[in-house]
Amino acid sequence: MGEISAGSIMLFGYLSMALLAGVFIRSQFKIFQKYLIPGSIIAGFILLVIGPGFLSLVKAPLGDDADFLVFNLLTVIFIIIGLRGRSAEKGSRSEVLQSTALLTILRSFQLIVGILFTLVVVLLINPGLFRGFGSMLMLGQGFEPAIASYFGGSMEYELGFTGGQSIAFAFSAIGFLSAYLFGLAYIVLAKKWGFIVPVTGEGSVSVQTGVIGSGEEKKSAGLLTMHGQTVETFSVHLAVIGFAVLVLYGFLKVIALMMVHNFSPGVVIVTETLFGFNYLFALLAGMAVRGLLRLLKIDALIDRGILDRLLGVAVDFMVVAAIASIPLVITLANLWETLLLSLGGAGLTLLAVNLLMGRVCREKNIGRQAAMFGFLTGNISSSIALFRVLDPHLEDPFIGDLAYAGGLSFIAALPLFFFMNIPVFGGLIQLAAAAGLTLLYGGALFCAWYFLIYRRGRAGR
């Protein structure tokens, strides 16, 4: 995991510097104001460019310290979402199932694209290309980097895939970069073409620049629930969040120790995957603590307005750290194949998201489409960053639904791990067979979702 160190303090300083620069740039340049690009995203790209990964103008510790910070801020974000609660909306369960189905179908699409790309390259250009190369698109972008690295390393050391682990890492890195660049471009174009409902008061100076002037009315940041003579209200809110973090990490540590000590060494990747879904467990932990406060009849200690402010702080710094820590490194092994498949695959994934959600599901919410794309090329952090462009306070329950769907879709996608291994032990026939099986599985999921969930839901409404 990591620990608080001098590097962590310096990282906070660099993130703060970049955030201030991002807010200033947003307030000065019309292009960012016109498309409502948040200052945190601008700040992330500033630090990415001037940081050690590119120009090296500043020596910000953007390695393990940044990853550690993003991991923990994601935990805090979903704990706060759980503490805020959500209204009992009809159809929320079907929304989770729909997101689960869409994630699995789109991962199947990524695997098919990768396999077909490999087949074409082997037939026309490079007969020696490793037959499992195409699975890197789904592994590196559709799943967490830890999973991609595990399978890439396994293929490298056991099956002779030269540079497999580095190639998997490159797909993950390019996927994260694509999530932000393609996702933001999609939002900008959608806004330009009138597919996005204007934000309330969008034409005002405060919304455009992001700065509320001295003469404008300022909204309350929240209500005090504690008397300052005893303890600060913000301290109580942070303490509740910290208690939930302690409970969550204690639970995950116990589970991890049980798995490592009672199962084979190969279960380590399962443990890492479990920690990769920290955001899902954090959401449940937040909801559990909220339920406990209600049970003890002390839930009045928590104010929604202050939780919103704390959520905004966590999201801002998480976005800056997540973007700034994207590794701008790519292996020379299968360089052009990696670049072409990763960038082309990300573009095709965005097109598939648009067709499946916009045309089939008739989901006109561009923010939801962008968040789904961010999840399928990066992870939940890029989903939040893109979604927040159009929903600054994360009021829409879609991000919470996506957290549940992330865990469920991993289970639903388990057959894909079997299909992707078929080409590794054979030739062109196996490549075609893997593509066919993946297509059948994805098609079956689509039919099951469309007829059993989507159409029934529409009929009910």
PyMOL commands that set and color helices and strands:
alter all, ss='L'
color gray80, all
select helices_A, chain A and resi 6-28+30-34+39-50+64-84+92-124+135-142+145-159+164-192+205-209+233-262+265-276+278-295+299-301+304-324+335-360+366-377+380-390+398-412+414-419+423-425+428-460
alter helices_A, ss='H'
color red, helices_A
deselect
rebuild
show_as cartoon
